[in-house]
Amino acid sequence: MKASPQHPPDPYVEQLVKQICATISARFPEATFEIGAHPTQRGAIIDAHVPTDDDFAVLDLVNPTLDDWLLTEDIAIYVRALGPV
């Protein structure tokens, strides 16, 4: 996992990012991740490199949780499902 040092690290957001990556890795063990700070909100952008062409196979795993965090905690974590590196 690589992190971009654009903003000071937020330990709580880092914990949430690790949780999302673990959820994806449980279904796609060979997944790799690149993480960057969200450009406008408290949060992150996760590029998930997974061995599937079906973005929804990844997004369906995490979107309900991400939506909940955005609505209840105002934390924006966005996952982009990409092919393998």
C-alpha positions in Angstrom: 0.0 0.0 0.0 1.4 3.4 -1.0 0.2 6.7 0.5 0.6 10.1 -1.0 1.9 12.7 1.4 -0.3 15.5 0.2 -2.0 16.3 3.5 -1.1 15.5 7.1 -2.1 12.0 8.0 -5.4 11.6 9.8 -5.2 8.5 12.0 -8.9 7.9 12.0 -9.2 8.1 8.2 -6.2 5.9 7.9 -7.9 3.3 10.1 -11.0 3.5 7.8 -8.9 3.1 4.7 -7.3 0.0 6.1 -10.7 -1.4 6.9 -11.9 -0.8 3.3 -8.7 -2.3 1.9 -9.1 -5.4 4.1 -12.7 -5.8 2.9 -11.6 -5.8 -0.7 -8.6 -8.0 0.0 -10.8 -10.6 1.7 -12.6 -11.1 -1.7 -9.6 -10.3 -3.9 -6.4 -11.5 -2.0 -4.1 -10.3 -4.8 -5.5 -6.7 -4.8 -3.0 -3.9 -4.4 -3.8 -0.4 -3.3 -2.6 3.2 -3.9 -4.0 5.7 -1.5 -4.1 9.5 -1.8 -5.7 12.3 0.2 -9.1 13.4 -0.9 -8.5 16.8 -2.7 -11.4 18.7 -1.1 -12.8 16.9 1.9 -11.6 14.9 4.9 -11.0 11.5 3.4 -9.1 9.5 0.9 -9.0 8.2 -2.6 -8.2 4.5 -3.0 -7.1 3.0 -6.3 -7.8 -0.7 -5.9 -6.0 -2.8 -8.5 -8.0 -6.0 -8.7 -8.0 -8.9 -11.2 -11.5 -8.2 -12.5 -13.2 -6.2 -15.2 -16.3 -5.9 -13.1 -16.1 -2.7 -11.1 -19.3 -3.5 -9.3 -17.8 -6.7 -7.9 -15.5 -4.4 -5.9 -17.7 -1.4 -5.4 -20.7 -3.4 -4.1 -18.4 -4.7 -1.3 -17.7 -1.2 0.0 -20.1 1.4 -1.2 -22.8 1.0 1.6 -20.1 1.6 4.2 -18.6 4.5 2.3 -22.0 6.1 1.9 -22.7 5.7 5.6 -19.4 7.4 6.6 -20.1 10.3 4.3 -23.6 10.8 5.6 -22.9 10.3 9.3 -19.3 11.4 9.7 -18.7 13.7 6.7 -15.7 11.5 5.7 -15.3 11.1 1.9 -13.5 7.9 0.9 -13.7 7.1 -2.8 -12.7 3.8 -4.3 -11.7 3.4 -7.9 -11.6 -0.2 -9.1 -8.8 -0.6 -11.6 -7.4 -3.6 -13.3 -4.2 -5.2 -12.1 -1.0 -3.2 -12.0 
